[in-house]
């Protein structure tokens, strides 16, 4: 089986999300109504409507990768929620931005785990802290989630300590119950392979357990690496998305750059094993020397030419994360014009948007 045998290019909204309708009609409670002006529910999409992904949940409003963040993203109109996946010592897949958890949990306040602080080399970079692979899941359950960017999002710190680290299975169950999809990312798969904690097999097993492993199921698996996506292409029928950054290259392919991967030839190669491109937003709307966006690059049309859809990441409301033409005032942490930025990417032809602030993007999508 190759990605080209997947029915109907599962990343397209009409296929992936329409498959939720029977589930919603029979066993899923109604999704909480989005705010006024929000886009229609994911279970009743318009054909070709862009995908809205709650980036780590609604992480602009709640500590990321918590059930509370995912629930809020769903309430705000997200079609998919995104868990980044790392492994525990006993092979449980959990949702954390990184396997180092010193900045996203209260582990530093647990004296019983003080001796687990260490330095490791992850993808060629020395990292000091506490790592999920040094804890059993039972031990991780004693920790609580904390806001990763407290200086940027001080309001989120009001929720520090309220949530546990969720498992992949808990995220799947939440998504199925609420009638949305999941968009998991495998984090550092080559590193986890090197320590005997492969991510691919337990991920596929979790999907199969919940009967969400088919081409028309609302699941998209993404990775910055290539080898694991090629492996997953032989293991599971759900759509796959190749993540590409604005600099650097995949850790598992030294000498390969993301820049080369978004050339027409590079995109054609991606299309042999994946269905979509998860592109850093600067690749689609490049910035000039003054930090302003200009004309769209050729990445979106070139990707479409080889049958790939393009989902862009990450749209955040804070000024510091925006091009200068979307900023309001000079405070880097103050909200900029996220609605205008969203419209600019939709005008550039993207098929989906990752956002920390799904409510704002949903409001723009509702404009039609």
Secondary structure, 3 states (H helix, E strand, C coil): CCHHHCCCCCCCHHHHCCCHHHHHHHCCCCCCCCCCCCCCCHHHCCCCCCEEEECCCCCCCCCCCCHHHHHHHHHCCCCEECCEEEECCCCCEEECCCCECCCCECHHHCHHHHHHCEEEEECCEEEEECEHHHCCHHHHCCCCECCCCCCCCHHHHHHCCCCCCCEHHHHHHHHHHHCCEECCEECCHHHHHHCCCCHHHHHHHHHHHCCCCCCCCCEEEEECCCHHHHHHHCCCCCEEEEEECCCCCCCCCCCCCHHHHCCHHHHHHHCCCCCEEEEEHHHHCCECCCCCECCCCCHHHHHHHCCCEEEEEEECCEHHHCCHHHCCCCCCCCECCHHHHHHHHHHCCCCEEEECCHHHHHHHHHCC
